[in-house]
Amino acid sequence: MRLLAAIVLVTGLVAAQPYYLDFSSVTDLSFNGNAGQNGNELRVNAAVISDRGSVWYDFPVALAGGFDFAFVFRINQLAAGGGDGMAFVIQNDPRLTTALGNHASQMGYGKFANAAPGTAIANSLAFEIDTYANGNMADPNGNHVSVHTDGPADNHANESLSIGVATPTANLSDGFAHTMRIRYVPGTLDVFIDDMETPLLSIAYDIVTGGSHLNGIPVAGLNLLGGGSALVGFTAGNGGAWENHDVLSWLSPPWEYQLNTPGSSLSINGTVDPGPTQPIAVTSAIGATATINLASTNAGLPWEMAVIAPGTPAGLSVLGIATPGLQTLNVNIASPAVFWFNGGSAPALGAPFAPVNLAIASPAAFQAGAQMLNLDATHPDSFRLSHPILWTVQ
Protein backbone atom coordinates (compact mmCIF):
# COMPACT_ATOMS: atom_id res chain seq x y z
CA MET A 1 0.00 0.00 0.00
CA ARG A 2 1.38 3.40 -0.93
CA LEU A 3 1.42 6.02 1.78
CA LEU A 4 3.56 8.55 -0.05
CA ALA A 5 2.13 9.60 -3.39
CA ALA A 6 2.30 12.64 -5.60
CA ILE A 7 1.31 15.97 -4.07
CA VAL A 8 -2.04 17.10 -5.46
CA LEU A 9 -4.47 19.92 -5.10
CA VAL A 10 -7.48 18.77 -3.16
CA THR A 11 -10.04 21.39 -4.07
CA GLY A 12 -9.22 22.63 -7.54
CA LEU A 13 -6.84 24.26 -9.95
CA VAL A 14 -6.05 27.81 -10.93
CA ALA A 15 -6.24 28.25 -14.70
CA ALA A 16 -2.98 28.68 -16.64
CA GLN A 17 -0.80 27.68 -13.68
CA PRO A 18 1.91 24.98 -13.61
CA TYR A 19 0.48 21.83 -12.08
CA TYR A 20 2.70 18.78 -11.66
CA LEU A 21 1.84 16.08 -9.15
CA ASP A 22 5.19 14.64 -10.09
CA PHE A 23 7.25 14.75 -13.24
CA SER A 24 6.37 11.40 -14.80
CA SER A 25 5.27 13.69 -17.64
CA VAL A 26 7.27 16.81 -18.55
CA THR A 27 4.76 18.12 -21.07
CA ASP A 28 4.89 21.93 -21.42
CA LEU A 29 8.37 22.20 -19.93
CA SER A 30 11.55 23.38 -21.69
CA PHE A 31 15.01 22.20 -20.55
CA ASN A 32 18.38 23.89 -20.92
CA GLY A 33 21.93 22.99 -19.99
CA ASN A 34 22.02 19.66 -18.17
CA ALA A 35 18.49 19.86 -16.77
CA GLY A 36 16.26 16.88 -17.49
CA GLN A 37 13.75 14.34 -16.29
CA ASN A 38 15.03 11.92 -13.66
CA GLY A 39 12.40 9.23 -13.16
CA ASN A 40 9.37 11.04 -11.75
CA GLU A 41 11.41 14.09 -10.76
CA LEU A 42 13.02 17.11 -12.37
CA ARG A 43 16.78 17.15 -12.07
CA VAL A 44 17.55 20.83 -12.58
CA ASN A 45 21.19 19.88 -12.50
CA ALA A 46 23.19 16.88 -11.36
CA ALA A 47 25.96 16.36 -8.81
CA VAL A 48 28.68 17.10 -11.34
CA ILE A 49 31.47 19.68 -11.12
CA SER A 50 30.69 23.00 -12.88
CA ASP A 51 27.20 21.90 -13.94
CA ARG A 52 24.11 24.04 -14.55
CA GLY A 53 20.58 23.83 -15.86
CA SER A 54 17.22 25.56 -16.19
CA VAL A 55 13.62 24.40 -16.62
CA TRP A 56 10.78 26.69 -17.76
CA TYR A 57 7.04 26.33 -17.98
CA ASP A 58 6.29 26.99 -21.65
CA PHE A 59 3.44 29.45 -21.15
CA PRO A 60 3.46 32.91 -19.53
CA VAL A 61 1.65 33.00 -16.20
CA ALA A 62 -0.47 35.94 -14.99
CA LEU A 63 1.38 37.40 -11.99
CA ALA A 64 0.71 41.13 -11.56
CA GLY A 65 -2.55 40.61 -9.65
CA GLY A 66 -0.99 38.08 -7.25
CA PHE A 67 0.24 34.50 -7.26
CA ASP A 68 0.87 31.57 -4.96
CA PHE A 69 3.26 28.77 -5.95
CA ALA A 70 4.69 25.87 -3.98
CA PHE A 71 7.21 23.25 -4.95
CA VAL A 72 8.88 20.35 -3.20
CA PHE A 73 12.63 20.05 -3.71
CA ARG A 74 15.44 17.81 -2.55
CA ILE A 75 19.19 18.47 -2.53
CA ASN A 76 21.45 15.45 -2.04
CA GLN A 77 24.68 13.65 -3.01
CA LEU A 78 26.87 16.48 -1.77
CA ALA A 79 30.53 16.46 -2.81
CA ALA A 80 33.27 18.77 -1.50
CA GLY A 81 30.70 20.08 0.97
CA GLY A 82 27.96 20.59 -1.60
CA GLY A 83 26.94 23.65 -3.58
CA ASP A 84 25.98 25.97 -4.97
CA GLY A 85 22.18 25.95 -4.93
CA MET A 86 19.04 26.40 -6.96
CA ALA A 87 16.41 29.06 -7.55
CA PHE A 88 12.79 29.53 -8.49
CA VAL A 89 12.84 32.26 -11.12
CA ILE A 90 10.24 34.59 -12.62
CA GLN A 91 11.56 36.10 -15.85
CA ASN A 92 10.95 37.80 -19.15
CA ASP A 93 14.51 37.52 -20.46
CA PRO A 94 14.77 38.02 -24.26
CA ARG A 95 15.73 34.32 -24.58
CA LEU A 96 12.45 33.28 -22.93
CA THR A 97 12.36 29.48 -22.48
CA THR A 98 16.02 29.06 -23.51
CA ALA A 99 17.32 31.40 -20.78
CA LEU A 100 20.26 30.09 -18.74
CA GLY A 101 22.92 31.87 -16.69
CA ASN A 102 26.34 30.89 -15.34
CA HIS A 103 27.05 27.90 -13.10
CA ALA A 104 28.66 27.80 -9.61
CA SER A 105 27.85 30.82 -7.43
CA GLN A 106 25.35 32.10 -10.01
CA MET A 107 23.09 29.03 -9.64
CA GLY A 108 22.11 28.96 -13.30
CA TYR A 109 20.45 32.40 -13.37
CA GLY A 110 23.17 35.03 -12.76
CA LYS A 111 26.46 35.90 -14.42
CA PHE A 112 30.08 36.13 -13.37
CA ALA A 113 31.57 39.62 -13.18
CA ASN A 114 33.54 39.13 -16.42
CA ALA A 115 30.73 37.38 -18.35
CA ALA A 116 29.45 38.82 -21.62
CA PRO A 117 26.23 40.84 -21.64
CA GLY A 118 23.21 38.61 -22.13
CA THR A 119 24.69 35.78 -20.06
CA ALA A 120 22.53 36.40 -16.99
CA ILE A 121 18.78 35.96 -16.95
CA ALA A 122 17.65 39.58 -17.24
CA ASN A 123 14.32 41.08 -16.21
CA SER A 124 13.97 38.46 -13.47
CA LEU A 125 13.16 37.78 -9.84
CA ALA A 126 15.10 34.85 -8.36
CA PHE A 127 14.25 33.03 -5.13
CA GLU A 128 17.53 31.44 -4.17
CA ILE A 129 18.00 28.27 -2.15
CA ASP A 130 21.67 28.98 -1.60
CA THR A 131 23.74 26.12 -0.15
CA TYR A 132 27.26 27.50 -0.41
CA ALA A 133 28.83 30.45 1.39
CA ASN A 134 30.52 32.41 -1.38
CA GLY A 135 32.53 35.13 0.33
CA ASN A 136 32.86 37.12 -2.88
CA MET A 137 29.06 37.16 -3.16
CA ALA A 138 28.64 38.40 0.45
CA ASP A 139 26.60 35.29 1.30
CA PRO A 140 25.64 35.19 4.99
CA ASN A 141 26.18 31.41 5.22
CA GLY A 142 25.82 28.17 3.26
CA ASN A 143 22.15 27.62 4.07
CA HIS A 144 19.99 30.62 3.26
CA VAL A 145 17.08 31.85 1.17
CA SER A 146 17.55 35.14 -0.66
CA VAL A 147 15.41 36.99 -3.22
CA HIS A 148 17.38 38.75 -5.97
CA THR A 149 16.40 41.17 -8.71
CA ASP A 150 17.85 44.07 -10.66
CA GLY A 151 14.55 44.96 -12.28
CA PRO A 152 14.74 44.72 -16.10
CA ALA A 153 18.56 44.51 -16.02
CA ASP A 154 20.79 41.43 -15.70
CA ASN A 155 20.27 39.58 -12.43
CA HIS A 156 23.06 37.99 -10.39
CA ALA A 157 23.73 36.25 -7.07
CA ASN A 158 25.73 38.93 -5.25
CA GLU A 159 23.83 39.89 -2.11
CA SER A 160 23.93 43.53 -3.26
CA LEU A 161 20.87 42.61 -5.36
CA SER A 162 18.97 40.97 -2.50
CA ILE A 163 15.61 42.44 -1.44
CA GLY A 164 15.29 39.93 1.41
CA VAL A 165 17.39 37.17 2.99
CA ALA A 166 16.86 34.72 5.85
CA THR A 167 18.33 31.51 7.23
CA PRO A 168 15.78 28.71 7.76
CA THR A 169 15.86 26.35 10.72
CA ALA A 170 16.11 23.33 8.43
CA ASN A 171 19.27 22.32 6.60
CA LEU A 172 18.04 22.61 3.01
CA SER A 173 20.69 20.25 1.62
CA ASP A 174 20.13 17.44 4.14
CA GLY A 175 18.83 15.02 1.51
CA PHE A 176 15.23 15.27 2.70
CA ALA A 177 12.31 16.76 0.80
CA HIS A 178 11.54 20.40 1.65
CA THR A 179 8.78 22.70 0.46
CA MET A 180 9.09 26.30 -0.64
CA ARG A 181 5.96 28.38 -1.01
CA ILE A 182 6.00 31.83 -2.66
CA ARG A 183 2.95 34.04 -2.17
CA TYR A 184 2.54 37.48 -3.70
CA VAL A 185 -0.18 39.97 -2.95
CA PRO A 186 0.58 43.26 -4.73
CA GLY A 187 2.93 45.12 -2.42
CA THR A 188 3.98 42.10 -0.32
CA LEU A 189 6.06 39.06 -1.20
CA ASP A 190 6.07 36.15 1.30
CA VAL A 191 8.42 33.16 1.17
CA PHE A 192 7.77 30.03 3.25
CA ILE A 193 10.00 27.03 3.92
CA ASP A 194 8.30 23.81 5.18
CA ASP A 195 5.95 25.79 7.45
CA MET A 196 3.27 26.86 4.97
CA GLU A 197 1.54 29.29 7.32
CA THR A 198 4.32 31.43 8.81
CA PRO A 199 6.59 33.10 6.25
CA LEU A 200 10.34 32.89 6.59
CA LEU A 201 10.51 36.17 4.67
CA SER A 202 7.97 38.94 4.18
CA ILE A 203 9.17 41.63 1.78
CA ALA A 204 7.68 44.97 0.75
CA TYR A 205 7.86 44.64 -3.04
CA ASP A 206 5.66 45.17 -6.08
CA ILE A 207 6.41 43.12 -9.17
CA VAL A 208 5.37 46.05 -11.40
CA THR A 209 6.74 49.08 -9.54
CA GLY A 210 9.59 47.41 -7.61
CA GLY A 211 10.99 48.00 -4.13
CA SER A 212 14.40 48.39 -2.50
CA HIS A 213 17.50 46.25 -2.12
CA LEU A 214 18.62 45.53 1.43
CA ASN A 215 21.34 48.14 0.97
CA GLY A 216 18.59 50.75 0.55
CA ILE A 217 19.05 51.28 -3.19
CA PRO A 218 15.70 51.36 -5.04
CA VAL A 219 15.08 48.71 -7.67
CA ALA A 220 12.51 48.75 -10.46
CA GLY A 221 9.90 46.10 -11.02
CA LEU A 222 9.86 43.70 -13.97
CA ASN A 223 8.69 44.40 -17.49
CA LEU A 224 5.82 41.95 -17.70
CA LEU A 225 4.37 40.49 -20.89
CA GLY A 226 1.13 42.25 -21.71
CA GLY A 227 1.62 44.24 -18.53
CA GLY A 228 0.97 41.30 -16.26
CA SER A 229 2.60 37.97 -17.18
CA ALA A 230 6.00 36.25 -17.12
CA LEU A 231 7.65 32.86 -17.47
CA VAL A 232 8.36 30.79 -14.34
CA GLY A 233 10.72 27.93 -13.65
CA PHE A 234 13.87 26.68 -11.96
CA THR A 235 17.61 27.12 -12.31
CA ALA A 236 20.55 25.50 -10.51
CA GLY A 237 24.32 25.38 -10.66
CA ASN A 238 27.40 23.70 -9.20
CA GLY A 239 31.02 24.78 -9.15
CA GLY A 240 33.98 23.19 -7.37
CA ALA A 241 31.49 21.76 -4.85
CA TRP A 242 28.45 19.97 -6.19
CA GLU A 243 25.13 18.26 -5.43
CA ASN A 244 21.88 17.17 -7.09
CA HIS A 245 19.11 19.77 -7.30
CA ASP A 246 15.76 18.00 -7.78
CA VAL A 247 12.15 19.19 -7.89
CA LEU A 248 9.58 16.58 -6.90
CA SER A 249 6.34 18.48 -7.51
CA TRP A 250 5.07 21.95 -8.43
CA LEU A 251 1.67 23.27 -7.41
CA SER A 252 -0.70 26.18 -7.04
CA PRO A 253 -3.36 26.77 -4.32
CA PRO A 254 -5.75 26.26 -2.64
CA TRP A 255 -4.21 24.27 0.23
CA GLU A 256 -6.11 22.53 3.00
CA TYR A 257 -6.06 20.02 5.83
CA GLN A 258 -7.60 16.56 5.62
CA LEU A 259 -11.02 16.31 7.32
CA ASN A 260 -12.19 13.58 9.70
CA THR A 261 -14.49 10.89 8.36
CA PRO A 262 -16.30 8.01 10.11
CA GLY A 263 -13.56 5.74 8.75
CA SER A 264 -10.78 7.73 10.43
CA SER A 265 -11.48 10.29 13.12
CA LEU A 266 -8.92 11.91 15.40
CA SER A 267 -9.44 14.67 17.95
CA ILE A 268 -8.02 15.90 21.24
CA ASN A 269 -10.11 16.61 24.34
CA GLY A 270 -13.19 16.07 22.18
CA THR A 271 -12.47 19.23 20.17
CA VAL A 272 -14.81 19.74 17.23
CA ASP A 273 -13.28 19.53 13.76
CA PRO A 274 -12.56 23.20 12.80
CA GLY A 275 -12.77 22.69 9.04
CA PRO A 276 -10.12 22.48 6.32
CA THR A 277 -8.16 25.65 7.08
CA GLN A 278 -6.54 24.62 10.36
CA PRO A 279 -5.60 21.56 12.43
CA ILE A 280 -7.51 20.48 15.53
CA ALA A 281 -5.48 22.47 18.03
CA VAL A 282 -5.39 22.30 21.82
CA THR A 283 -3.11 24.08 24.28
CA SER A 284 -2.62 22.71 27.79
CA ALA A 285 -0.46 23.46 30.81
CA ILE A 286 2.66 21.47 31.70
CA GLY A 287 1.57 18.46 33.74
CA ALA A 288 -2.09 18.70 32.69
CA THR A 289 -3.68 15.68 31.02
CA ALA A 290 -4.93 15.81 27.46
CA THR A 291 -7.04 13.02 25.94
CA ILE A 292 -6.46 12.00 22.36
CA ASN A 293 -9.63 10.49 20.85
CA LEU A 294 -9.35 7.95 18.03
CA ALA A 295 -12.38 6.42 16.33
CA SER A 296 -13.16 4.48 13.16
CA THR A 297 -16.03 2.49 11.70
CA ASN A 298 -13.42 0.02 10.41
CA ALA A 299 -13.38 -2.08 13.58
CA GLY A 300 -10.86 -4.90 13.53
CA LEU A 301 -8.67 -3.42 10.80
CA PRO A 302 -5.09 -2.22 11.39
CA TRP A 303 -4.35 1.39 12.17
CA GLU A 304 -1.38 3.63 12.78
CA MET A 305 -0.72 7.20 13.92
CA ALA A 306 2.17 9.32 12.69
CA VAL A 307 3.45 11.72 15.37
CA ILE A 308 6.01 14.45 14.81
CA ALA A 309 7.71 16.60 17.43
CA PRO A 310 9.19 18.98 18.27
CA GLY A 311 8.72 21.93 15.98
CA THR A 312 6.47 24.78 15.05
CA PRO A 313 3.95 23.93 13.78
CA ALA A 314 5.22 20.46 14.62
CA GLY A 315 5.69 19.32 11.07
CA LEU A 316 2.07 19.86 10.05
CA SER A 317 1.64 21.39 6.62
CA VAL A 318 -1.52 22.87 5.17
CA LEU A 319 0.04 22.11 1.78
CA GLY A 320 0.01 18.42 2.53
CA ILE A 321 1.11 15.33 0.68
CA ALA A 322 -1.86 13.83 -1.09
CA THR A 323 -2.93 10.46 -2.32
CA PRO A 324 -4.42 9.29 -5.62
CA GLY A 325 -7.74 9.06 -3.72
CA LEU A 326 -7.57 12.80 -2.94
CA GLN A 327 -6.86 12.59 0.76
CA THR A 328 -4.24 14.88 2.30
CA LEU A 329 -1.41 13.67 4.49
CA ASN A 330 -0.55 16.73 6.58
CA VAL A 331 2.15 15.13 8.72
CA ASN A 332 5.52 15.14 7.00
CA ILE A 333 6.24 11.43 7.36
CA ALA A 334 9.54 11.87 5.50
CA SER A 335 10.90 13.92 8.39
CA PRO A 336 13.51 12.25 10.60
CA ALA A 337 11.53 13.60 13.58
CA VAL A 338 8.46 11.46 12.86
CA PHE A 339 7.66 8.33 14.83
CA TRP A 340 4.86 5.77 14.58
CA PHE A 341 2.63 5.32 17.59
CA ASN A 342 2.25 1.57 17.11
CA GLY A 343 5.94 1.14 16.38
CA GLY A 344 5.50 0.27 12.72
CA SER A 345 6.53 2.14 9.63
CA ALA A 346 4.70 2.73 6.39
CA PRO A 347 3.19 0.62 5.00
CA ALA A 348 3.27 -1.77 7.99
CA LEU A 349 0.42 -0.86 10.35
CA GLY A 350 -0.25 -1.67 13.97
CA ALA A 351 -2.85 -3.61 15.91
CA PRO A 352 -6.52 -4.05 14.86
CA PHE A 353 -8.52 -0.95 15.62
CA ALA A 354 -10.84 -0.42 18.54
CA PRO A 355 -12.00 3.02 19.76
CA VAL A 356 -9.24 4.51 21.88
CA ASN A 357 -9.00 7.42 24.31
CA LEU A 358 -5.38 8.11 25.21
CA ALA A 359 -4.83 10.21 28.34
CA ILE A 360 -1.37 11.80 28.21
CA ALA A 361 0.31 14.35 30.48
CA SER A 362 3.54 16.08 29.51
CA PRO A 363 6.13 17.03 32.13
CA ALA A 364 7.68 19.65 29.85
CA ALA A 365 6.76 22.21 27.21
CA PHE A 366 6.58 20.93 23.65
CA GLN A 367 4.47 20.91 20.49
CA ALA A 368 3.46 17.80 18.57
CA GLY A 369 1.37 17.04 15.52
CA ALA A 370 -0.34 13.75 14.69
CA GLN A 371 -2.55 12.15 12.05
CA MET A 372 -4.20 8.72 12.03
CA LEU A 373 -4.38 6.18 9.22
CA ASN A 374 -6.84 3.27 9.08
CA LEU A 375 -7.03 0.48 6.51
CA ASP A 376 -10.26 0.59 4.48
CA ALA A 377 -10.72 -1.62 1.43
CA THR A 378 -13.72 0.47 0.31
CA HIS A 379 -11.62 3.59 -0.25
CA PRO A 380 -9.68 4.11 -3.52
CA ASP A 381 -6.48 4.45 -1.46
CA SER A 382 -7.26 1.33 0.61
CA PHE A 383 -6.87 3.50 3.72
CA ARG A 384 -8.42 6.58 5.30
CA LEU A 385 -6.69 9.55 6.88
CA SER A 386 -7.93 11.66 9.77
CA HIS A 387 -7.82 15.38 10.40
CA PRO A 388 -4.44 16.24 11.98
CA ILE A 389 -4.19 17.41 15.57
CA LEU A 390 -1.75 19.92 17.02
CA TRP A 391 -1.05 19.70 20.76
CA THR A 392 0.86 22.51 22.44
CA VAL A 393 2.04 22.21 26.04
CA GLN A 394 3.30 25.42 27.65
N, C-alpha and C positions, 0 to 999 in steps of 0.2 A: 504494500500500500504506500502510495506516495504522500508524504507530508509536505515536503517542499515542492512547490510548483512555480510556474511563472507568475510574476506579479501582474495583477489585472486591475482594471477599474471595476468597481462593484456597481456603481449606479449610472454610468453613462460616459459618453465621450464628448470632447469639445471638437467641433468641426475644424478641419485643416490643422490638426496638431499631430506631432509624431506620437505614435502609439505602438509600442513593441513590448509584448509580454516577455518575449525573449528574442533572440536573433537567429532562430531557425530559418527565418526568411529575412533577407536584407533588401527586399523590394523597396524602391524609392530612396535608397541610400547611395551616395557616391564616395568612393575610397581614393585616397591619395597617399603617396609614400608607401610605407610598409603596413598600412592599416588593412584589415581584412576580417573575414568571418572566421571564428575559431569555435567550431562546434555550434552551440546555441548562444554564443557570446560574440560581442565585438571585441577584437583585439586592436585597440587604437595604435599601439605599437608594442613590439615584443622585447623581451629581455636580451637585447643585443647592443653592443657598444655603438654609440653614435647613431642611434636609430630614431625615426620620427614617423608620424602619420597623422592624417586627419580624416574625419568622416562627417559628411553633411547630409542633412535631410534635403531632398531634391526640390522642395517647394517652399517659397517664402511663407513665413508664418506672421499673422497679425500680432503686433506686440505693443503698439503705442498706447492702446487703451488698457493694458495690463496683461499679465501672463503668470502662469504657475506651472513650472516643470519640476519633475523629480526623476532621478536616475539612480540606479544601483551600480556601484563600481567595486572593483577589487584590484588591489595592487600586490603582486607577489613575485617570487623568484628573484629576490634582491641579490645583486652582485656588487662588490666593492662598496657596500653600504646602501646601495639602491639610489635611484634618482632617474630623471629629475622631477617628473610629475606630469600631470595631465590637466586639461582645462575644458570646461563647457564654454563655447564661444558663440556669441551672436555677432553676425557680420554681414556687411554689404561690400566686401572687397571687390574690385573690378574682375578678379578671377572667379568669383562666385563659387561654384561647387568644386573647383580645382584648387582653391586656396590652400596654401601650406607654407608655414614659416620655417625657421631654423630649428635644429635639434637642441640637445643638451639644455642649458639654462633657459632657453626660449620656449621649451615645451611644445614645439610644433606650431606656435602662433606668432611669436615675436621674431626679432632679427638681432644678430650680433652687431656691435657698434660699427664694424667695417663692412657690413653686408650692403649689397647694391640696393638702391631704391626699388620698391616693389617686392622685396623678399618677405617682409612682415605681412601679416593679415591686417590690412588697413580698415578704417571705418568699423571698428569692432569693440566689443565688450567681452573680456575674458574672465571667467571665474576659475582661478587657479586652485588646483590641489597640488601644492608644491611640497615635494618630499626631499628636497636637497637644499642645504644652506649654502647658497652662493654668496660669498662675501662681496664680490664685485657687483652683485645685484641688490645689495643692502637687505637681503633676506633676514627676517628675524630669527629663523630657526629652520630645521629640516622637516617640519610638520605643521604647515599653516595653510590657511585659505586666504586668498587675496584677490580683489577684483580690480582689473586693470583696463584702462581705456585712455586713448589720446584723441577722443572724438573721431572726426573723419580721417585723421592722419594715421601713420603707421603705429601699430601697437607694439609693445615689448614688455619684457618681464622685470625690468628694473623697478624697484619699489617706488621710484619717483612718480610712476604713473598709477599708483594704487589709490583708489578712492575708499578703500576699507580693507582691513586685514585683521585676522584673529587666529588664535591657536586653539584647535578643538581639544577636548579631553581625550578622545580616542586617537590612537596611532593609526593614521590613515593608510599606512603601508604594512599593516600587520598580517596581511594575507586573508583577512576576513572581509565579507561583503559589508559595505557601508552605503548609506543613502545620502545624497545631496538633493535638497529641494531649493528652488530659486523662485521666489514670489515677488512680483512687481505690481504695485499699485502706483499710478502716476505720482511721482514725487518721493516714493519710498521703495527701496530695494532691500528685500530680506533674503538672507542665505541661511539655510538650516543644514546641520549635519547630524544624522541619525535621529535626533529628537525633532520630530516634524511639527512641533507646536511652539517651541521657544527658539527664536532665531539666534544663531551664532553671531551674525552680523546684521545690523539694520542701518542702512545708508541713505542719507538724503541725496537723491539723484533722480533726474528725469531723463528718460532715454531720448527725448526730442530736444530739450533745452540744456541738458547737461548738469554739472554739479561742480565739485572741487576735489582736487587731489588732496591727499593727507598733508601735503606740504603747504596747503592753502592756495595753490595756484588754480584758478578756474579752468574747467575743461568743458568743451562743447559736447552736445549730444551727438547721436549718430545721424547720418543722412539715410533715412529709411525709404525703401521702395514704396512708391505711391504715397509717401508721407506717413506710412504706418507699419511696414512689414520688413522683415529681414530673414536671412538664412540662419539656421541653428545647427550645432553639431559639436563634435569633440576633436581635440588635438592632444598630442602627447609627444614627448621626446626624452631620449637618454643621451648621456655623454660618456664620460669615463667611468661613471657608475650607472648601473642599469637595472631595469625591472620590467615586468609585464604591466600594462595598463589596459584593463578590461572593463567593458560595460556590459552588465547582465540584463538590464531592462531600462526602458525609457517611457515615462508616462506623463499624463496630464490629469488634473483633478476631475471630479471631486474625490476626496478621501473619506473614509469612514471606518468605524469600529464594527466588528462582528456583533450581531444581536443574539441574545439567548433564544433558544427554541425548546420545546418540550423534550427533544432528543438530547439536548446538552444545555444545561442551565447552571450558571455559577453566579453566586452573589456573596456578599459579606455583610454580616449583621442584618440579613434580610432586606438589604437596600434594594429599592425598586430600580429596574433597568432604566437608565437615564436617556436612552436613545442612541443614535449612531455617532454623535459628535463627541462623546467623551467616554472614558472607562467608568466602571462602577467603583467609585472612590470613597474610601473611609479613612478618617484620621483618628487615631486613638493615642492615649497617654502611655508612656513607658510603664510596663507592668500590668496594664489593663488587658483584659481578655477580649479578643475579637473572634467571632464565629464565622467560619467559611462554610457556605451552604452549597452543596453539590447535589444536583438532581438530574434524572434522565428517565424517559419512558422505556429506554432500552435495557431493562433489567436483565442481569445475567450476562451481559456482553462486556468485554474488556474496556477499560478506560485509563486515561493518563492525564496528568496535569503538569504543564510546563511552568516553572517558576523561575523568575530572574530577579536577582538583587546583587549588590545594591545599585543605585543609579537614580537619575532623575531624567525622565519619568520612569525609571526602573525598566528600561528596555521595551516599553510599550510604544508602538508606533501607530498613529492614525493612518499612515500610508498603508501599512500592512503588507503581508505576503499572502497572495490569494491562491485559491485552488481552481481546477477546471470546473468544479461545481459552484463557483462564485461564492465561496465562503472566504472570510478574511482572517488570516492568522496574524494577530497583532503582537504576539510575543516573538521577539527575535530569537528563534531557536538555534540560529547559527552562532550566537554569541557564546564565548567561552564561560560567561557568567551564568548560563542557564543550567538548571538541574531538573530532573524528572521526579515528581513526587513519589511515584511507585517504584523508582529505581531503575526503570527501563530506559530505552532510548528509541527514538523513531526508527523503524515503525513498530518495534516491539512494545506492546502495551501491558498494563498491569493486571490486577485481579478483576474478576467479574464485578460489574457495578451493582451497588445497592445505595440508596439515598444516604448521604453522609453529611454530618455537621461536625466540623473540626473546630474545636475551641483551642485557640493559641494565644499565649501571652508572650510578649517580647521584653527581655530585660534591658534592651538598649534601643536607641533611636535607629531607624532604618526605613527604607522604602522598597517595596517588592511588588512586582506585577505577576499575574498568573492568568492562564487560560486553560480550559478543560477540553479534552478530546474524547469522544465516545464512538466506538464502532457502531455502524448502522448500515446494513446491507441495502436499505431502501433509498439511501441517498446516492446521487451520482458519484460522490467522492468515496463512498463506503465508510464515511465517518462524519460526525457532526462536531462543530466547534461552538464553544460558548462565548458569551460576551467576556472580555477581559476585566479583571479587577485590579485595583491599585490600592494597596494598603500602606499608609504612612504612619509610622510611630514616632512621636516627638514629645 
